[in-house]
Amino acid sequence: MYSAVFDIETTDLGAVGAGIVTVVCIRPMQTRRTKTLHLGMYEFEKDDSYGFLEREETALLRAVLEEFRKYHVLIGHNIEKFDWPYLRSRAFIRDVSWDVYPALYDTLKAFRRTRFLTVPNGYGKPTGSLAHVADFAAITQEKTAIYPRARWEKIWGNKARREEALREEADHCQRDVRMNAQVFEFLWAADMRPTIKKAI
């Protein structure tokens, strides 16, 4: 059975309007070599019959879909509520037939099932962020921050600034999947009721 950890980066949390997929990192558990796909890999001549970054995002989504076909199980942090629905939504908007439905193992939900306590969030519940879960498990912290200006530059900056911003975001995404692969191994041992859910 083949499995991989994945993570996505976007311009906005909403999958409509200003939100598009910019980076997707996929790290097979078998090889532990991260494959990084991003908007900058796809360049097209200017053509006013297409929308802004329409062809680039469409090409990115198709490449991600082909990569996902290789795996039975996909692992990620909050993938059931964010990453997977976001990708499916963007694929629908870009008219890409999203016909891959692997099983999903969500490390955020897994951490909550363990009932371990981290620092309380604003609602008094344990913070389940990837950084805090890794910290709890004594996994070397690789988490970096991406701020709104950098997110904006990768779309609206000049060519050099866009390339730099995409490289920074790809590095951020790669760090997340490396760390989450270790978090998964910790949680798989601690999760007494592991749930692997078929993607929809």
Helices and strands as residue ranges (DSSP letters): E 3-10, E 21-28, E 35-38, G 39-41, H 54-68, E 73-76, I 79-83, H 84-93, E 103-106, H 107-114, H 130-136, H 148-156, H 159-190, E 197-198
